[in-house]
Amino acid sequence: MWASPLPDSPAAFWPYALDAYARPGVAQACLAAQDAHGADVPLLLWGAWAAGRGHTLTEADLTAAATAAARWRAPVIEPLRQARRALKALAAGAPENEALRQAVKAAELEAERLYMAALEQVADGWPAPAPPCQRTLRDNLARLLPPEAALVTERLHKALS
């Protein structure tokens, strides 16, 4: 049986996401899914967190998550990410720009934390946590990634297992 880490409590998505993302191979697989398939990394981690609670994502869950994503991803997180990436090049040639890049990076991380808090609220309607299951993890990731991302889905599944 798969033993998903559930720091603090089953309801603590943010600590779970930080822990999961720090595992070997997870960040690389998430970023590959993001870059190659437009995947939403917080949504992927949310799907893994749901699987760790024994919950298979439903259409209602995906609709609620899409609503949260629409509020945070394009209008807030993506512009901050673009600014951070642009500032990386500027900071390389002028160290005085590094403080601004770090501030934008902190704002991007805080925006992702708030977005993840909105995703966590979707779980308020879920049944009590059940034992985690490999199949649920694979199913949730497959629902959050397009079929052509099967290799990335498998890499992420292995990294999170």
Secondary structure, DSSP 8 states (H G I E B T S, - for coil): -------S-TT-HHHHHHHHHHSTTHHHHHHHHHHHH---HHHHHHHHHHHHTT----HHHHHHHHHHHHHHIIIIIHHHHHHHHHHHHHHHH-GGGHHHHHHHHHHHHHHHHHHHHHHHHHGGGS-S-----HHHHHHHHHHHS-GGGHHHHHHHHHHH-
